[in-house]
């Protein structure tokens, strides 16, 4: 099953899969990046709303590659989401 996708103009398309995404019980992390032009922060927030257990983290200093733009913040965010056992 293909999930949602972003069109070349930055729109989110679910192709009828929104109902299925609403049934995802696992936690989902959505990183909203302030310096990314595609997808936009609005599109990322729209994606997060599709999941009942989404956690949204805003990283204003990050662009399309948050692990490159601000690696410390990226690792802290991901570790916090995955829990204490992810610290290594």
Backbone torsions as a table, in degrees:
resi	resn	phi	psi	omega
1	UNK	NA	127.9	174.5
2	UNK	-83.3	141.5	179.0
3	UNK	-90.5	-161.6	178.6
4	UNK	-65.0	157.8	177.2
5	UNK	-138.5	163.4	179.4
6	UNK	-108.1	127.5	179.0
7	UNK	-76.0	165.4	177.6
8	UNK	-58.2	-22.8	178.6
9	UNK	-91.3	2.8	175.7
10	UNK	91.9	7.6	178.6
11	UNK	-84.4	147.1	176.9
12	UNK	-89.3	129.8	175.8
13	UNK	-124.5	134.6	-179.3
14	UNK	-106.6	-14.6	-179.9
15	UNK	48.8	48.2	176.3
16	UNK	78.2	11.3	-176.3
17	UNK	-101.7	3.2	-178.9
18	UNK	-58.2	-40.0	179.8
19	UNK	-64.4	-38.8	178.8
20	UNK	-68.0	-39.5	179.0
21	UNK	-66.2	-32.2	179.2
22	UNK	-67.2	-14.8	179.7
23	UNK	-96.7	-0.8	178.9
24	UNK	-67.7	119.7	-178.1
25	UNK	-91.2	-18.2	-178.7
26	UNK	-73.5	149.4	174.3
27	UNK	-64.5	143.9	-179.6
28	UNK	-127.6	131.0	177.1
29	UNK	-101.2	126.5	176.0
30	UNK	-118.2	118.0	177.2
31	UNK	-91.8	119.8	176.0
32	UNK	-98.3	116.9	-173.7
33	UNK	-106.9	128.1	-174.3
34	UNK	-71.8	-24.3	-176.3
35	UNK	-108.9	19.2	179.4
36	UNK	-101.3	127.3	-179.4
37	UNK	-87.4	-17.1	-177.9
38	UNK	-151.4	113.2	-0.3
39	UNK	-77.6	158.2	-180.0
40	UNK	-76.9	164.6	177.5
41	UNK	-60.0	-38.1	178.1
42	UNK	-61.7	-41.0	179.0
43	UNK	-66.5	-40.5	179.0
44	UNK	-65.3	-38.2	177.3
45	UNK	-66.8	-38.2	176.6
46	UNK	-61.6	-42.2	177.3
47	UNK	-61.5	-45.0	-178.9
48	UNK	-59.8	-35.9	-179.2
49	UNK	-66.5	-16.6	179.0
50	UNK	-74.5	-22.2	-176.3
51	UNK	-104.0	130.6	-177.9
52	UNK	-68.3	-24.2	-176.7
53	UNK	-119.5	38.9	-179.5
54	UNK	-78.3	141.6	171.7
55	UNK	-114.7	125.6	-178.6
56	UNK	-104.2	129.8	175.2
57	UNK	-123.0	124.9	177.9
58	UNK	-96.1	129.6	178.1
59	UNK	-124.9	89.7	-173.5
60	UNK	-65.6	-25.6	-178.5
61	UNK	-89.6	-1.1	-175.8
62	UNK	-100.7	146.5	174.4
63	UNK	-106.3	-142.1	-175.0
64	UNK	-67.5	-25.0	-179.5
65	UNK	-120.3	80.3	-173.9
66	UNK	-62.2	-26.6	178.9
67	UNK	-71.9	-18.2	176.1
68	UNK	-94.9	-45.0	-175.2
69	UNK	-65.8	-40.8	-178.2
70	UNK	-149.7	73.8	-172.9
71	UNK	-59.4	-37.4	-179.6
72	UNK	-62.5	-45.7	179.1
73	UNK	-66.0	-37.9	179.9
74	UNK	-63.6	-47.6	-179.7
75	UNK	-63.6	-42.3	179.5
76	UNK	-62.8	-42.5	179.5
77	UNK	-64.9	-48.4	-179.3
78	UNK	-64.7	-42.2	178.3
79	UNK	-63.0	-41.1	177.9
80	UNK	-63.6	-36.4	179.4
81	UNK	-71.4	-42.5	-176.9
82	UNK	-77.0	-22.6	176.9
83	UNK	103.2	175.6	-174.5
84	UNK	-58.4	-30.3	-177.6
85	UNK	-71.4	-12.0	-177.8
86	UNK	-84.1	-8.4	-175.7
87	UNK	-69.2	-15.3	174.0
88	UNK	99.8	NA	NA
